[in-house]
Amino acid sequence: MQCRLCGSTRLRSVVDLGATPPCERFLTESELDTMEPTFPLHLRLCEDCLLLQIPALITPEDTFTEYAYFSSYSDSWVVHARTFVDTATERVGLDPDSFVVEVASNDGYLLQHVIADGVRCLGIEPSVNVGAAARDKGVPTETAFLDEELAHRVRAESGAADLVVANNVYAHIPDLLGFTRALRGLLADDGWLSIEVHHALNLVQLGQFDTIYHEHFQYYTVLSASRALATAGLRVVDVELLSTHGGSIRVWARPEETGAEPSARVADVLQAEQDAGLHDVSGYLDLQARTDSVRQELLRFLLDEGSAGKRIVGYGAPGKGNTLLNYCGIRPDLMEYTVDRNPYKHGRYTPGTRIPIHPPERIDVDRPDVIVVLPWNLESEITAQLAHVSEWGGRLVYPLPTLHFASLDAGERVGIPGGTR
């Protein structure tokens, strides 16, 4: 394996999660008795450029030709997108003469707000089923993977983009250098690029190992993101710290020829990363121990609750949840089923662990004692949605960042006795 950013072969093991199936490959009932492919899930760090990465054992085509994730099923994410569009409009100066391109535009969750503001836009979305949902909303969408050839064609047909948005896609690209050049190819010489991606600072410091899965090929600090963008002549000029996905960064970059200088916030975040030891190999080496601690605590809790006769189910079937379930070995004996708002997943089973997925209404019918929330990064949103389970004594449990109950009265975290983290 070579580093996909700098080509170095000096790659250090950070956390080994064994072999798991791809996290979005949900099974139909007819597939339960067939072979399920699994691939090593082993995070490594380049000792030369400090890019966190896993081997590219599956291709984007394997994952995204038909995709199970629809962004609009998260109410808070749609609100997040609306707020971003308002912010970007002010920063970039968007008006009806502007052109916005979003890469990995999903079901139109963001560009619908751009259209509502009267700004010309285009979505580039590789998943056929998800892109169709965007077009149903009136969002112009190209069904394709972004590469340099497509970037050239879009620019020739529609002009250079004043703003290119790449939310939660920069981690999903094995051809990091080619994809970065394609982003630059879309962008006007005085344009703006906005990238949102999970911050490796939170992954490492808080033990968020469930954000590691096969479609995430790399994991960024501001330092490593800056180095990657620089390969295509893009300079990071600002950064925002976001609460989304358990702690993300929004990196603003511009072509180097604009001469724009980095804001003070860039220096501040780089300093925070350095203070956490992430500008050196040593800062990454405790992640395996943190990961093992999460597994031990969660399994201990589920075993104790099950032994006490409690009925345990899950809420949500996100990709991160499937990393957690597989690494912890949680199957229907420990979690009877899970539910999800996305109809695509209903009647299917989680990859590897084969836990059945039902509509959310199943919880109100069964009234389980314990509900383990797998998309823990949406704690405030989901706690509000499920506050009514307290009527029958149900409890919501969040496995990360520490194992805890949600207080359904006050929205507070309540530690679980015996937890060590």
Beta strands, then each sheet from edge to edge (+ up, - down):
strand 1: 11-20
strand 2: 39-46
strand 3: 52-53
strand 4: 99-103
strand 5: 120-124
strand 6: 141-142
strand 7: 161-167
strand 8: 187-198
strand 9: 218-219
strand 10: 234-242
strand 11: 248-255
strand 12: 312-315
strand 13: 338-339
strand 14: 357-358
strand 15: 370-373
strand 16: 395-398
strand 17: 404-406
strand 18: 413-415
sheet 1: 1+ 2- 3+ 9-
sheet 2: 6+ 5+ 4+ 7+ 8+ 11- 10+
sheet 3: 14+ 13+ 12+ 15+ 16+ 17- 18+
end
